[in-house]
Amino acid sequence: MRFHRLADMTKGWFVGAFEPVVLRSEAAEVAVKTYPAGTVEGRHLHKVASEVTVIVSGRARMNDATLGPGDIVLIEPGEATDFEALTDVTTVVVKTPSVAGDKYGC
């Protein structure tokens, strides 16, 4: 058994084909991400990977949809999205497959 800290991972990502990582996988990437209210991530897309975002706590806006705890968003390859934290927000994100550099600004 090995122990790790989320704070030691890059932007909350702890499973995937990158470093540092807890579990190396080409199949998927997993993160727990926290955002303070007002954080904005610019519009982007993935050409290869699908991404699932679960809002665990707080409220966020993605593509003009307001989301809250329990909401789940599936973003397919080629589909663009943006992100705004309306309050402090915690999300869980799963991206499959794990492909380096598969994030493109729009």
N, C-alpha and C positions, 0 to 999 in steps of 0.2 A: 504494500500500500504506500502510495506517495501522496503528499499533501502540497497544495499550491494555494496561491492567493490571487483573486481576481485583479487586485491592484497591480500585480506583477505582469499582467497580460496587456497587450496593446489595444486600447480602446474597447476593452471588454471581450475581445475575441479569444477564446480558449480552446477551440477545436478547429482544425483545418490544416492546410498545407503551407504553413508559415512558421515563423519563430517570433517570440516565444510561444509555446503551445503546451497544453496539458496532454492532449491526445492528437497525434498527427493523423490526418485523414485527407485523402484526395476526394472522397465522396461527399463531404459536407463541411461547412463552417458553422460554428455556433458561438453566439455572444450574448452576454447580459450587458446592456448599455444603459447608462444613466445620463440624463441631460438636464441641466438647469433650465428653468423657464426662460423663454426668449431665444434659446438656441435654434439656429436655422442651418439646415444642410441643403445645399443647392441641388437643383434638379439633376438627376443622373439616371443611367440605365445600365443593365448588364446584358451583354450580347449572348452569353452562354448560360449563366446561372439563373435559376429561379430563387426568389427570396421570400421568406415568410416572416412577418413581424407581428409579435403579440404585444399588446399594451398591457403591462402588468399593473402599473399604477400611474396616475396622472392623466393628463389630456394632451393630445397632439393633433396636428393637422397634416394630412398627406393628400396631395392632389385635391385640395379644397374640401376634403371630407374630415369632419371632426370625429376623433376616436377617443375612447376611454377604456378603463379596465375591462379586460376580457375580449376586446375587439381584436380580430386577427385579419391581417391583410396579406394576400398572395400577389406578388409582383412577378409576372412572367418575363422571360428573356425578351428584350427589345421594348418593354413597357417602361416609360420614364416615370419617375416620382420625385417629389421633394419632401421635406420634413420640417415641421416647426413645433417646438415644445411650447404648448400654451401654458402649462404649469411645469413643475418639476416632473419628469417622466422617467420611468424605468421600462425597458423593453427587453424581450428575448427575441433574437434574430437567428434564423436558420437559413443558410444559403447553400444550394446544391447545384452542381458540384463545386468543390473548392478550386477556383481558377485564379491564379495570380494575375493582377492587372485587368480583371474583368469589371471595371467600373469606369464609365464614360460620362463626362459632363455634357449637358445639353444646353 
